[in-house]
Amino acid sequence: MAEPNGSVEVGTALPPLSLPPLSRTTIGLYAAGSGDFVPLHIDQDFAREAGYPDVFMHGMLGMAYVARLVTGWAPQSQVREVAVRFVSITYPGEALTASGRVSAVDVDGVPGRVSLDLRLLNAEGSPKLRGRAVVDLTD
């Protein structure tokens, strides 16, 4: 874990989390683990009949990636909030990178509580997810 040091300030970047290209296997494993078997995610014929070029990643898998970024930077016990907004669909073959940056310190007047702006982008820089997390660094 690349824990934050004592000099965390607005603009401090979290070490990025680079992921391999998304595979159908990863999507299928996520479906099995989450119990989310919506056909758009796992049935290529169904997805195409619905007007999509292929199956696509579950939005919550993208959220898991940014949560992994946060808990790679600070222990899970210090995470107080994670909220995301899904921006665009992610198809198999897309390589993703999760990134974050400190956007505020001493949030709600609590010393050591920071707010993070989170992003999940593909290799071309297209946003897939945007979010926010709140972390107490002193716990």
Stockholm file with secondary structure:
# STOCKHOLM 1.0

chainA/1-139         MAEPNGSVEVGTALPPLSLPPLSRTTIGLYAAGSGDFVPLHIDQDFAREAGYPDVFMHGMLGMAYVARLVTGWAPQSQVREVAVRFVSITYPGEALTASGRVSAVDVDGVPGRVSLDLRLLNAEGSPKLRGRAVVDLTD
#=GR chainA/1-139 SS CCCCCTTCCTTCBCCCEECCCCCHHHHHHHHHHHTCCCHHHHCHHHHHHTTCSSCCCCHHHHHHHHHHHHHHHSCGGGEEEEEEEECSCCCTTCCEEEEEEEEEESGGGCTTEEEEEEEEEETTCCEEEEEEEEEETTC
#=GC SS_cons         CCCCCTTCCTTCBCCCEECCCCCHHHHHHHHHHHTCCCHHHHCHHHHHHTTCSSCCCCHHHHHHHHHHHHHHHSCGGGEEEEEEEECSCCCTTCCEEEEEEEEEESGGGCTTEEEEEEEEEETTCCEEEEEEEEEETTC
//
